[in-house]
């Protein structure tokens, strides 16, 4: 598998908007820099026409230009070593790569091989969920992590004292990467391939995390509710702030109570609880 890097030079106010739009076009890794940002997707998912349409949509709002780069899978880790920076969340969590120096003054240190899997911490949705997890008691809890990507959310759950963790994804490389990162962090969780309905999961969990797009969340929320213990927490992200009413409406129909909500760079996380 090889990748396409799209390197944007743009006015600062456009960075958030463009990243949000690109996230819906199969770009799943981003890196901001002083002149703009870079976005990455697999070569198979790269499509020039939507990219050109996006530039046309925002060209009247400021300066935008870009270059593209082909990145072979074999060169990916070398590429990240030059460009990937650690992510710090709430001054308590650091998500860093294996090639960064340890920073033991952080309470939670997550070490990953930052391959082309979603969940390096740079995207707002990952950061929002990680921060939300800090306020929820994970001690001896059972966890489902749907759409795990790199596995960072499960790894934090492990560090917070979770007793049992099952993570899932539909992408083979995400499965491989999550398993690798679990080993790096001594996380004993299991990683399964498939969507929640096809996995036929039976056991309930105390905390369910899902960082997936709006349409998938709306479709799968009834299954999440079935799998959630009474009084348990459902943490959802992967959707725009403007889509929050649709998520909240579905939650209300399913008997879920909103506990907390936070927005960052046009993205939202919602923490829900299943009524006792």
N, C-alpha and C positions, 0 to 999 in steps of 0.2 A: 504494500500500500504506500502510495506517495501523496504529497500534499501540495497545496497551492497557498503561497503567502501573498497577501495583498497589503501593501504598505502605503498608508494614507498620510498625506500632508494636508492639514485642514485647520481652519480657525477653531480655537478651543471650545466654543459653544456648540460646535457640530459633532464633537467626539461622542458624547453620550447618545445623541440621536442616531448617528450612523451605526454605533455598536448595537443599539437596540434593534435596528432594522436588519442588520446583518445576522443577528442571532436567529432570526426567523428564516434565514436563507441558507441554513446548514453550515454556517460558520460557528465553530464551537470553542475556539481558543482566541484570546485577545491579549495584546500587550500594548499599553499606552507608553508614549515617549514624548519628549518635549516639543516635537514638531507635529504630532498627531497620534497615530496608533497603527498597529498591524493586526490583521485578521487572518485566520487560517481555517482551511477546510480540506477535505480530501479532494484529490483530482477528480474523482468520480462525481462529486457533488458540486464542483465548480461550474458556473454557468455565466457566461459573459453578459448575456442580455439583461437579466435582473440587476446585475452590477451597474451597467450603463444607465438603466432606468432609475436606479437609486441616486446616482450622481446627478442626473438630469433633474430629479425631484428637488434636490437641495442646492443646486448650483447658484440659485438666486439668493440664497441665504448666507453665502460666504464663500471663501476660497477653498476649493477641494481639488486635489490631484492624487494620483496613485500610480504605483508600479506593481508589477506582479513578479513572483519568483517561484520556480519549481523546486520542491524540497523532497529528495528521496527519503524513504523511511529510514534507511541506514544512517542518514545524516541528521536525523531529527534530534537526538540527544545532544549531539555536538552543537547544533543550531541553538537549542534552548540554553546551553551553557553560556552562550554569548549574550542571550537576550532575556532570560527569565530572571525575575527578581523575586525575593521572598515577599509573602503577603502577611501583613500584621492586622489582626482583628481585635478590636476592643482592648488593645494592649495586654491581652491574655493569651492569644493564640498566634502562633507563627506557622505558616505553611511554607516550607522551604524544600529545595531540591537536594538530592544526595551530594551534589557538588558544592553546596554552601556550607559554611562553617556552622557548627552547632551554636545555638543561642539559648543556653539553659536558664536564663533569667525569665523566660516566658513560662507560664504555668503549663501550657499545652503546646508541645512542639510536634508538628506532623511533618514527616519526611516522605517525599514522593519522588518517583521517576516521572517527570512531567512530559509524558508522551502526548499523542494527539487525542487525549481523552478529556471530556468536559469535567471541570472541577478542580482547577489549579488554585482557586481562590481569587483569581483576578476578576472573574465575572461577578456582578453585583448579587446575583441570585445565590451563588455559593457562599459569599460573605454574609449575606443576610441570614441564611439558615444557620451557619456556624455560630453567629452571634446569638441567634434565638435559642440554640441548643444550650447555651451557657445558663439560661434562666430556668431550665427544666431539669428536674431530678432524674438522672439516668441510672442511679445505683440499683443494681440487681434487676434492671428492667429488660424486657424483650423488645427488640428493634427490627423493623422492616425499613430498608432503604431502597426505594424504587427509583431506577434511573441513576445508579450510583456513580457512573463515570470513573474517576480516579479512585473513588472509595473514601475520600477525605471526610465525608459526613459520618460514615460508619466508624472511621478511625477515631474521630472525636468522641463519638458515642462510647467506644471502648475505653478511651481515656477518662471519660466521665463516670465509668463504673458499670456500664451495661453488662448484663449477664449473658445474653444471647443475641447475635446479630445475623440477619439474613439480608444480603444485598442482591439486587438484580439489575440486569441491563439487557439490551437486545443486540448490542454490538460485540463481536468477538474480541476486538482489541481492547475494549473497555473491560471486558471480563478478565482478560489477561493482565491488563494494567492494574486493576483493582486487587487481584490476587497477589500480584507482585508487591503492591504497596501495603497490603495487609501484613505480609511477611516482614517487610521493612519495619513496621511499627508494632510487631508482636500482637497483632489483632487476630483473634481466633474465629472471626466471622466466616460465614459461607457466602460464596458468590454463585448465583444461579442465572442462567440465560433464559430470557422470555419475558412476555408481558404478564401482568398480574393475573389476568383471567385464565391464561393458558397454563399457568403454573399450578393451579388447583390447590392453593395454600389453604390449610385448615386451621392451624393454630393461630390464636390471636396474639397481638403484640401490644405493649403498653405505649409505645411511641412509634409512629409511622412517619417517615420522611419521603416526600416526593418532589423532586426538582425536575419537572417536565413541562411541556408547553400546555397552554390553556385547554385546547381541545382534548388532549389526552387526559388531563386532570378531570375535566367535566365528565368524561366518559367513565373514568375509573374510580371516581370518588365513592360511588355506592359500594364497590368492592373494598376500598380502604376502610369504609365505615364498618362493614361486616367483619373485617379482620382486626378492628380496634377494640380493646377492652373498654368497658364502661369506666369513665373518668380518665381514659387515656388521651394522649395528645397527638394530633395530626398537624404536621408542619408542611405547608405547601408553598412552593415558589416556582418560577419559570414563566411567569406571565407579567404583562404590563400592568401598570397602575390603573389604566383605563378599563382593564378587564376584571378588576376586583369585584364590581357589583355582580357579575355573572357567577364568580366563584362563591361569593357570600350567599347568593340566592340558592345555589345548589346545596351549600352547607346547611342552610336553614331547613330546606326540604328533608334533609337527611338527619335532622335532629342534632346537628353539631353547633356548639356555642363558640363564638369568636372570643379568644383570650387576648390576642395581641396582633398588631399589624404594623409593618414598617416599610417605607419605600426608599429606594436608592437608585439614582440614574434611570428613572422611569420604570424600574422593576419593583415588585412587591413580594413580601413574605407575609403569610397569614398563619397564625397558630390557632388551631381549633381544638375543642375538647368534646368528647362524647359524653352526653348527659348520663348521669347515674340512674 
